[in-house]
Every structure is written in C-alpha cells, then in structure tokens.
Amino acid sequence: MDFRSDALQGKVAVITGASRGIGAAIAECFLEAGVQGLALISRTPSEFVTQLRKRAESRGTKVGFYSLNLADTEAVERTARQIVQDWEHVDILVNNAGIALLNPLTELSTVDWDLTMTVNVRAPFLLSRIFVRESMIPRGAGGKIIHISSVAAFGGVPEHAAYCASKAALNSLTKTMAVEWGPYGIQCNVVCPSIIMTDMGRQVWEDPEKHGPVLARVPIGRFANPPEIARVVLFLASPENCVVNGQCIAPDGGYTAGL
C-alpha cells in the first residue's frame, strides 16, 4: 500500500517508549506520513528526540516530549491528562513501551511479576482509557489505538513467564477495547513481532546460540527490523484502516505459521 506524505495530516499521535527502538521508528514513520503533532513518552529523552524535533520543525510538525515512569500510576494518569490539555485532541495512541524481566518461574519474584504487569498491561489500559474517555469519544471523530505486543503472547518461552503473561493479557485487553469502543469509530489492534534486535532485544537474544533456534523457524530467514514494524503500525493508524479492529497481527516472517 502506498502511503501518501499526508496520510496522517491533521492527526495528533502519542507514542510510548518513543526515544529508541520500535518506538523511534514509529515516530519517524509518522513524521514522514505528515502527522500534525507527536507527543513522545519515555523515561528519558535521547539524541533521537532532539534530532526528530529539529526535522519536524521544518515540516511544520510539533513534537512534545513527556518524561514518564509507566510504573507510576498517578504519573501516567497525570501525564495523559496533560497531553490532552496541551494538544486539545489525541487521534492515535501507540502503546509501545514494555519491559522484560527474566527468571525461571521458580525464581521469579512477585516484585518483578507485578512490575511487568504494571508497565506492560496497566499503563496501556490507563492511557487508552483516558485518551478515549477524555478526547476520542467526546470529539466524535474516532481514533486508533495500537499496542505493541509479541509472539511470546502465543506460547511459552523459558524465563519469560511474566513477559509472556503480560503480552497475552495485552492481546486480550485489545479485543475488549475493540468491542466496546468500535461503535465510537475507534479501532484497537495489537502488533505482535517476533525477535527485533532493539536495545532490549539484543540484551536477551543477541547470542547466536540463543536466537539461532528461533531464527531457524522463521521462513523468510531473518527477523524483522523496527522500520518494518513501524509500517504495519502506520497502516493501522491511518484512515486507510476502517475495518481492521480487535486483531493480533504478527509481522514475524512466518514464525507463528509454523507453531
């Protein structure tokens, strides 16, 4: 599909985990698609955010950065409401940020379990609820919500119990959002990549002995990269998508086809 440079014209998008990796690629993709405004959320700013803001200014796109710890419920709600106030409306929300705290089940602490669920499930729920309730529904212009999940939601991965469970929960949450908010013209979908060699991905999977068996099961013979994931998100966020709703889309090179 050919996305025009004005595919997101007039739209304001919020992206979490936007300072690097998949989130940064999505921000780049949205900028190229002519988005009116980008509200970028991350714990800390990065050189990428600085450079993106400079490029955005030349295009007439406004970029705002919001430092946020997604484990802090009060801060999440406060920041979401601040974004609504700053931008007047939010059309697109991409819940990309996530954490993976690895341990065998017998050694997984309740602290790590709770933190994983808080960041990977509760924060997307809170952000989605506030933007839908305080911007998308009152404005009556619909909206797009895209969660970034993982193929880990579809099965078990050693030492990834909390991560797998959180992503499965996020997939299920997305379906309920789609059912409840679809009548308001809001499409909610989830994108489930396999291994992506972002900073977080490399920490877990960079060793060829570890990622080799997974790669061997990918029919196209390689893992996807962040810009490829971003283009899937762009379609789901664009006006071109009017009917894809409540779906778990896996841009994984065919990995899940063989499960």
N, C-alpha and C positions, 0 to 999 in steps of 0.2 A: 504494500500500500504506500502511495506517495503522500507524505505529509507535507502540506504547504508550510511556508515560513510563518504563516499567520494562523496555523491550526489552533493555537491556544490564545488567540488575540482576545484581549479583554478579561482574561481569566487570572485569578489570584490563586497560587498554589502554595501549600505548606508541605515541607518535606522534613522528616526527622532523620537524624543520622546523616546530615547533608554535607558534612565537611570532608568526606573521603569515601572511597569505595563506590558501592552501588548508588548511594545517595547523591554523591557528587556527580556521577554520570547522569542520573535522572535530572538534576538541576541543570546541567549542561544541555541536555536534550530539550528540556522545557524552554530554556532560553532561546535555543535555535528555532523552536516552534512558535516564538513570538509571544510568550506569556507576558501579561501586563505586570505582574508582581510575583516575587518569590520570597516567602518567609521561610528562612532556613533555620532549623533547630539542630543543635548539637551541644555536647557538654563544653567543648572549647572551640574557638574559631581556628581557622587554618589559613595557610597561604592561598589555598584554593579559593576560599570565600573572598579574600581580598581581591584576587585576580578576576573572579567572576563578577564581582561588583563593578570593577572598572570596565569590563566588557559590556556589562548590562547598561551602564550609563550611556554609552554611545548608541545603544539601541532604544533608549527611552524606557527601559525596564527598571523598575525599582526593586532593590534587593535589601531585605532586612534580615539581621541575624539575631537569634534568641538563644542565649546560653541556658541550658536546662538539663538538670539531672532527672531523667524519666522515672527514677525510683522514688522521687519525692512527689507524692500525690497532690498535695496542696500547691506545689510549684507548677505542676502540669496544668492544673485547672486554672491557676492564675495566669500562666503564660498564654494558654489558649484564649482566654477572655481578652487579654491584652492584644493578641493578634487580631481578633475580631474588631476591637476598638481601633487599632492602628490602620487596618485595611478596609474596614466597613463591610467587606464581604469575603468569604472564602468559598471558592468553587471546587477546588481539588485538594484532597489530603492524601499524602503518601506516607504511610507508617512504615518506614524502612528500618529504623534503628532496632537493634537487638543485641543480646549478649549470649554467649555460650560458656558456661562454667562446667568443666568436665571432671567427672569422677565416676568410678564404678558405683552401682546402686548401693552396695554395702557401705560405701564411704561417703556418699553424697549427704552433705549437711542440710538441715532444714533451712538454714540461713541462705545457702546458695539456691535451694529449690524455690524459696519464697521470692528471692531477688529476681530470679529468672522469670517467674510468673508475673511479677510486678512490672518489669521492663517490657517483656515480650507480649504480654496479654492485657494487663490492666491499663497501661499507658495508652495503647492504641484504642481501647474501649473508651477511656476518658476523653481523649482528643476527638475521636469520632463523635461521641455524644454531644460534646459542647458545640462543635462546628455545625453539626446537623441541627441541633435544637436552637442555637442562637444565631445562625446565619443561613444555612441552606434552606430549611423549611420556611422560616419567616420571609425570606426573599422570594420564594416561589419559583426559582429558576433552576431547580435540580442541583446536581452535584455529582462528583466522582470521588469514591474512596477506594484506594488500592493499598492493600497490606503486602509487605514482602515477607513471605514465609520460607519454606524449604521443603525439598523432597523428604527430609527427615521426618516430616509430619506423617508420612505414609507407612512408616515401618520403624523397626528398632535399630539403633546404632550404638555399639558399645561405648560406654562412658558418656553418652549424650541423653540420659534419661530425662532430665529437666528440660533440655532444649527440645527434644522430640515432643514431649508432652505439651510444652508451651506452643509450639508451632501447630500441633494438631488442634489445640484449643482455639488458636487464632483462625484456623481454617473454618472451624465450626461456627465461631462467632461471626465470621464474614457472611455465612449463609443466612443466619438470623437477621443480620443487618439488611441483607438484600431483600428478605421477605418483608420486613417491617418498613423499610424506607423506600423500597421500589415504587410504591404508589405516589411518592412525592417527586419522582423523577430522579432519584439518586441511585446510581449503580455502584454496587460494592463488590469488589473482586479481590482475589488473592493470587499473587505470583509466587511460584514455588521453584526456585532454581535448585540445581544440584551444587556441587562444589564450585565456588567462584574464588579465585585467588586474590581476594582483597587482603588488607592487613589482617583481619580476623581469620579469613580462610587460610592464609599462609601459616598462622600460628598453630593451627590444628592439622592442616593437611599438606604442608609443603614437602615433607619427607616422601620421596617416591615409593618407599616400601609401604607407606600408609595409604597414599592416594592411588597407587597403581592398580590394586584390585577393583576400585571403583571406576577408574578410567577405562579399564578393560571391558566394562559393561556398558560403556557409552557408545552407541552405534556410530556416531559421527567421528569418534576417535579423539575428541578433545572436550574440555569444559568450555562453557560459555564465558564471555567476558562482560564486565559491567555495562559497556555501551549497548550490547545486545539485549541485556535485561531491561535497560532504560527504554529501548524502542518498544518493547512489549508494554511497559508501563505507559508510554506515551499514547499508544493506541487506546488503552483502557481509559485514559484520562481525557481523550479528545472527544469532540462532538461526533466523530465518526462512530463511536460506540454508543449505541442507543439501546441495544438489547442484550449484550453480554452482561449478566448480572448473577452474582452468587456463585461464580465459577472459581475453581482452583486450577490455574493454568501453570503448567510445568515446562518452562523453556530449558530443558535438561539434555538436549541432544538425543533424546530417545531412551534415557536411562530407565525411567519408570515404565516404559513399554515392555521391558524385559523382566519386571518384577513378578 
